[in-house]
Amino acid sequence: MRIDIATLFPGMFAEVLDQSILGRARRAGVLDVGLFDIRDFTSDRHRSADDRPYGGGPGMLLRPEPVVLCVERILAERGVSGRRSRVVLLTPAGRAFGQAEAREFAAEIHIVLVCGRYEGFDQRVIDALRPDLLSVGPYVLSGGEIAAMAVTDAVARLLPGALGDAESASVETHAEPGVVEAPQYTRPPEWRGLRVPEELLSGDHARIARWRAEESRKRSLRTQDGRRP
């Protein structure tokens, strides 16, 4: 799978993409990630990618020319013949990104993530590209870069061969909508007076499965009610 990211700050991604699961997936050839600097597609000597909004108002908007030209270059260079690449604008105004969306994206061959900044995009970016609009949560970040990292990580975990244990992605929290994983424990069996549940130490696989199912059910209900898992 290929994910290309259009951003004003490509340097933010270096450490994230080289470490842990993302780094392993890239080295294994499971995932290919490209970074494109939107400022490379500006036409003035100051490399300005933003300007004040018409009609007044606070902040700055990303101008349509550099953003659209950047995405068009990505599609021309990296698009997959015979398949439509999926273009995604990361914006607080988009639909919520969850595990279902991660699975949806993991089935694609090529995704372009476009990182917003400042007060967002000139509407003509959306009109020209007709992208998906995606939000990673009901809050405002300084830019779409952190959102792009989250989306890339969530999608990469679902790609065959990305995780050391192929079963891990299927049993994690939110692998099924609304389902929270049961508590997990490792050695030592007792620490500061806190003991591992006897069910997990029993060696009885059926008993362990029942305990995990019940604990998952209880945690899921508490989470849905807004309580601490």
C-alpha positions in Angstrom: 0.0 0.0 0.0 1.1 3.6 -0.7 0.3 6.6 1.4 1.4 10.0 0.3 1.2 13.0 2.6 1.0 16.7 1.4 2.1 19.0 4.2 3.8 22.3 5.0 6.0 20.5 7.5 7.4 17.3 6.1 10.1 17.3 8.8 7.6 16.4 11.5 7.2 12.9 10.1 10.8 11.6 10.0 11.0 10.0 13.5 7.4 8.7 13.4 7.8 6.9 10.1 11.1 5.3 11.0 10.1 3.9 14.3 8.1 0.9 15.6 5.4 -0.7 13.5 5.5 2.0 10.8 9.2 1.6 10.4 9.0 -2.2 10.3 6.2 -2.1 7.8 8.1 0.2 5.5 11.3 -1.8 5.7 9.3 -5.0 4.9 7.8 -3.4 1.9 4.3 -3.6 3.3 3.8 0.2 3.3 5.3 2.9 1.2 5.0 6.5 2.5 5.9 9.6 0.5 6.2 13.2 1.8 5.4 16.2 -0.4 6.1 19.8 0.6 3.2 22.0 -0.4 5.5 25.0 -0.4 7.4 23.4 -3.4 4.3 24.3 -5.5 4.2 28.0 -4.6 5.1 30.6 -7.2 6.5 33.5 -5.2 9.9 34.0 -3.7 8.6 33.8 -0.2 7.0 30.4 -0.9 3.7 31.6 0.6 1.1 28.9 0.8 -1.5 30.9 2.8 -3.3 34.3 2.7 -6.0 36.3 4.5 -9.6 35.3 3.9 -11.8 37.4 1.7 -14.5 39.2 3.7 -12.3 39.4 6.8 -12.0 37.2 9.8 -9.2 35.8 11.9 -6.2 33.8 10.8 -5.0 32.6 7.4 -6.3 30.1 4.8 -4.3 27.7 2.7 -4.4 29.0 -0.9 -5.9 26.7 -3.6 -3.0 26.8 -6.1 -0.2 25.1 -4.2 -2.4 22.6 -2.5 -4.1 21.4 -5.6 -0.9 21.5 -7.7 0.8 19.4 -5.0 -2.0 16.8 -5.0 -2.1 16.7 -8.8 1.7 16.1 -8.9 1.3 13.2 -6.5 -1.5 11.7 -8.5 0.5 12.0 -11.7 3.7 10.5 -10.3 2.3 8.0 -7.8 -1.3 7.2 -8.9 -2.1 3.6 -9.7 -3.1 2.9 -13.3 -6.7 1.8 -13.6 -7.5 2.6 -9.9 -8.7 5.8 -8.4 -6.4 7.1 -5.7 -8.3 8.2 -2.6 -7.6 11.9 -1.7 -8.3 12.8 2.0 -8.3 16.3 3.5 -7.6 16.2 7.2 -9.9 18.9 8.8 -12.0 19.3 11.9 -15.0 19.6 9.6 -14.7 16.1 8.2 -16.4 12.8 9.2 -15.0 11.1 12.2 -12.2 8.6 11.7 -12.6 5.4 13.6 -11.6 1.7 13.3 -14.2 1.2 10.5 -12.6 3.9 8.5 -9.2 2.5 9.1 -10.3 -0.9 7.7 -11.9 0.9 4.8 -8.6 2.8 4.0 -6.5 -0.4 4.5 -8.3 -1.9 1.5 -7.1 0.9 -0.8 -4.0 0.8 -2.9 -3.1 4.5 -2.8 -4.2 7.2 -0.3 -3.2 10.9 -0.4 -3.5 12.6 3.0 -3.6 16.4 2.8 -2.7 18.2 6.0 -4.6 21.4 6.9 -3.1 24.3 8.7 -4.1 27.8 10.0 -7.9 28.3 9.6 -8.2 25.6 7.0 -8.5 25.3 3.2 -9.8 27.7 0.6 -13.1 26.1 -0.4 -11.8 25.8 -4.0 -9.4 23.1 -2.8 -12.4 21.0 -2.0 -14.3 21.9 -5.1 -11.3 21.0 -7.3 -10.2 17.8 -5.7 -13.5 16.5 -4.4 -11.8 14.7 -1.6 -13.0 12.8 1.5 -13.0 15.1 4.5 -11.8 13.4 7.6 -11.5 14.4 11.3 -9.6 12.5 14.0 -11.7 13.9 16.8 -13.9 16.7 18.0 -11.1 19.0 18.9 -8.8 21.4 17.0 -5.1 20.6 16.4 -2.4 23.1 15.2 -2.4 21.2 11.9 -3.2 18.0 10.1 0.2 16.5 10.5 -0.5 14.8 13.8 -3.9 13.6 12.4 -2.0 12.2 9.3 0.3 10.3 11.6 -2.6 8.8 13.5 -4.4 7.7 10.3 -1.2 6.3 8.8 -0.5 4.3 12.0 -4.1 3.0 12.3 -4.2 1.9 8.7 -0.7 0.4 8.7 -1.5 -1.9 11.6 -4.2 -3.6 9.5 -2.0 -4.4 6.5 -1.0 -8.1 6.2 2.5 -8.5 7.6 2.7 -5.2 9.5 2.3 -6.7 13.0 4.5 -9.4 14.4 1.4 -11.3 15.6 -1.2 -11.5 12.8 -3.9 -12.0 15.5 -3.1 -8.7 17.3 -5.1 -6.4 15.1 -8.3 -8.5 15.3 -8.4 -8.7 19.2 -7.5 -5.1 20.0 -9.8 -2.5 21.5 -12.2 -1.1 18.8 -11.5 -4.0 16.5 -15.3 -4.4 16.7 -17.4 -1.2 17.1 -17.9 -0.3 20.8 -16.0 -3.3 22.1 -13.1 -2.5 24.6 -10.5 -5.2 25.2 -10.3 -7.0 28.5 -7.5 -6.0 31.0 -4.1 -7.5 30.2 -1.4 -8.7 32.6 2.2 -9.9 32.4 4.8 -11.0 35.0 5.2 -10.7 37.9 2.1 -12.4 39.2 2.0 -10.0 42.2 3.3 -6.4 42.4 2.8 -4.0 45.3 -0.1 -6.1 46.5 -1.8 -6.2 43.2 -2.4 -9.7 41.9 -3.0 -11.1 38.5 -6.5 -12.6 38.4 -6.5 -16.2 39.2 -8.4 -17.0 36.0 -5.4 -15.9 33.9 -3.0 -18.1 36.0 -5.2 -21.2 35.8 -4.1 -22.6 32.5 -7.7 -23.4 31.7 -8.2 -21.9 28.3 -12.0 -22.0 28.4 -12.0 -20.3 31.9 -9.7 -17.6 30.6 -11.8 -17.0 27.5 -15.0 -16.6 29.7 -13.1 -14.2 32.0 -11.9 -12.1 29.1 -15.3 -12.0 27.5 -17.0 -10.9 30.7 -14.3 -8.3 31.5 -14.5 -6.9 27.9 -18.3 -6.6 28.3 -18.1 -4.7 31.6 -15.3 -2.4 30.3 -17.3 -1.7 27.1 -20.4 -0.7 29.1 -18.3 1.6 31.4 -16.7 3.2 28.4 -20.0 3.8 26.7 -21.3 5.4 29.9 -18.3 7.7 30.0 -16.8 6.1 33.0 -13.2 5.0 33.5 -12.6 1.6 31.9 
